[in-house]
Amino acid sequence: MASAAVGCGDAGDLQGAGSTPTAVSPDKLWPDLHPASSPAFDIGEVETQVVKGITVPDGDIRRVDPVAVVRREIADHPGDYGAGSYAETARRMADCGKSGAEGRRCPVLKAYYRDLTGDGRPDLALGFRQLPGNLTAVRVYTVRKNRLVQVMAYEDAVSGVELARRSVIIRAPSEVAGYEYRLQWTWDQQQQAMLLTHDEMLRTGSPKRSRRRSASVTPAPSASPSRPPAASSAPASESASSRVSSSASGR
C-alpha cells in the first residue's frame, strides 16, 4: 500500500528536460559605424490618398462600387494602364458587370469588408488582376468625412491573402524551393495607415520549386527597389526596405 501511494504521488511530479543552453547575447558588429539618419529607399508605407471622384453615400463604404474604384485608379494612371504594362486590365474592365464567360473576364476580384482600422465601421479590402502578367493588386480603403481614402497599396505575384484583426497578410511565391514570402500590413493608429510590420521568408514544406518570378512577372513601372534574387544557401529573413515589391508604394 505504501508503494502504491508513492506511485500515485509521483505521477504528477515535474521531470527534468535536460540541461538549459547557455544564453548568448548578440554580437554588435561595426560599433564605430555611423548610424543612418534617413532610409535608403522610399517604399511609401505611410502614404495615403483621397480617391477623387468617388463618393461615399452616408459614409457607408459598402455602398461604394468596387469596380468604379478600380476604374478611377486606371484613369489616374494612364501610363500604367493605357499603353503601359497593364493595358489588358484596362481592356477587360469593359467585361465587369456582364454575365457568363464575359463577366468572368473582369479583373476586379470579390470585395471584402472588415473593420481593419478599429473605428467600428467596415473598411474595404479590394483586389484586382494586373494583366497580362500574373500580378495582383491589393488595396485597402477606409472612410474619413464621407471621403474614400486609400490606406494601403501593394501588388505582387500573390498566392494568398488573409485578413486577421487589423492586418492584411499576403503570401507570395519564392524563387527558393519550399519557401514563400509572407508580408503583414497592420493598421497603425498614429500614422493612420497600414504599415508593413512583418516581412518574412518562411518554409512551406513543399519540395516543388516555384516558377521564377523574374520570368513571369511584368516589371512594375515605378522606380522603387524590387526583391533581389534569393541566395542559394539557406535563406534568412530580409529587411522590408530591400524586398518590398517595386509597386508597394501608395502611389
N, C-alpha and C positions, 0 to 999 in steps of 0.2 A: 504493500500500500504506500509505503514511504517512497519507493522508487517510482511508482505511478504518479504520485503527487508531484515529484520533482520533474518528471517528464512533461506533465501538463504545464508546469510553470515555465519550462524552457521554451515552449512552443512559440511564445511571442517575444523572446529576447532579441535584441539587436545583434547582428553579426557583422564582423569586420569585412570591408570591401577591398582590403589591401592597402598598400601604402599610398599616401597622397602625393602627387607630383609636386615638386618644389616650384613655387611661383617664380616666374621670371619676368622682370619688368621690361618694358620695351626699350630698345636702344635708340636714342635720338641721334639721327645722322646729321652731319654737317651743322653743328651748333652755331658756327660763325656765319652761316648763310643768312643774308638779309631777308627778312620776311616780306613777301609780296603784299602790296597795299591795294592792288586792284586786280580783277580777274583777267585771265589771258583771253577768254572768249566770252562773247555776249550770246547766251542761249535764250534770252528773253523770258526767263522763268517768272518774272513778275509783271510782264506786260499784259495789260487788259485793254479792251476797247469796246466802246458802244457800237452796236451794229446799227448803222444808219439805214433808214428806210423800212425798218421792221417795227411795228407797233405791238405792244403787249396789252390787249384789252383787259381792263380791270386788274392789271398786274398778274394775271393768270398765265403762266408760261405754257400751260397745256393748250391754250388757245392760239399759240404761235404755230404756224405751218413750218415743219422742219424743211420741207422742200424749198420753201421761199427763203429760208435762212441760207441754204447751200447756194441757191441762185444768186443771192446777194453777195456771197463770198466770191463766186465766179465772176460776177460783174465788176467787183472791186479789184480783181487781179487778172486783167485780160492778157498780161504777158505769160501767165501760167496756164490759163485755160483757153485762150483764144487759139493762137497757133503755137502754143507752148507745149510743155511736156505732158499736160493733162487735157489735151484737146478732146480726147474721146469722152472724158467725163462730161464736158460741156455739151457734146452732141447727144449723149444719152439722157440728159436731163429732159429732153422732149418726150421721153417714154414714161416719165413719172406721172402717175395718175391713171395710166392706161391699164386695161385688164389683160389677163392671159400672158403669153410669152413676151409681148412688148413691154408690159408693166414690169416684168422681172428683170428687164434690162436697165431699169432705173438704178443709178449708182448710190442713191440715198438708202441707208440701212434703217432698220426699225429704231425709233427713238425711245429712250428710256428716261423715266422721271424719278429722281431721288432727291432727298434733301442732303446735298453734299456740302452746303455752306453753314448748316447748323442754325438757320433762321426760322426753321419750322415750316418752310414752304418748299415745294418741289423745284429742283433745278433740272436742266435739260442736258442729257448726255447724248451726243449726236455723232454718227459716223457715216462716212461716205467713201466710196472707192475712188482712187485717183488713177485713172486709166489712160493709156493701155498697159501700164505696169502693174505690179501687184501691191502697191502701197494702199493703205487705208488711213484716212484722216480721222482723228478722234478730237472732238471738240466738247467743251463744257460751257454752258451758258447759265447765267442767273439773271434776276430782275432787280434793278435799282430804280426807284422812282418811275415805274412803268416803262423803263427802257431795258432793252435786251443787251446784256453785257457778256462778252466772251471772256472767260477767266482761265481757260486752258486750251492750248492748241498743240497737237503733236501728230506726226504721221510716220509710219514705219511699215515694214512687211509684217503685219500683225498676225499672230497665231491665236490670240485670245485676249479678251478684255473682261475685267471684273470690276464690280463696284462693291466696296466694303466700307461702310460708315461714311467717312469724309474723304475717301480715297478712290482713285481710279488706278487699277493695276493693269498694265499692258505687258503681254508676253510676246516676244519676238524671236524668230529662229536665229541660231548662231551658226557661224561657219565651222565651229568645233563640234564633232560628232558627240551626241549625248548631252549637250548643254543648250541652254536657252537664256536669253536676256529677259529680265523682269524689272520693269520700271514702275515705280509707285509715285503718283502725283497726289498730294494731300492738301486739303484746304488750309490756308494759313490766315487766321483772323486778322493779324496785324497788317499783312501785305494785301489782304483782300483779293487773293489769287490762289490758284493751285500751284504748289511748289513741287519740284522734283525732289522727293525726300529719300528715295531708295533707288539705286541703280546697281543691279547685281547680275552676275553670270552664274547660273545655278545648274546643277546636274539634273537631268531628267531621267536618266537610266536607259534611254533608247540608244542602241548602238548605231542606228542608221544615220549617216551623215546628211545633214540638211543641205539643200542646194545653195551654192554660194550666192549671197545676196548681190555681190557686185555684178553678177551675170543676169540677174532677174529684176533688179530694182532700177527704175528710171531715176537718175540723179535729180534731186530737188534743185530748183533754180536759185535758192538763197545761198549766201556765202558763208554761213556758219560752219563749224567743223563737223565732220561726219565720223562715224565709228571707224577706227583703224582696223586693219586685218587682225584677227586673233592670233596669238602666238601659238607655236606648235607644241610647246610644253604645256603642263597642267595650268589652266587659266586661273587667274585670281580676279577679284572684283576690281573694276577700273573706276577712275573718277568720273563723276557725272559730266563735267565740262568737256572731257575728251571723247566721250562716247555718245552723247546725245545726237540724234539724227540731225542732219543739216536743216531740216524743216521744223525743228522743235520750237522755234520762236513763236511768239504770239502774233506774228505778222504786224 
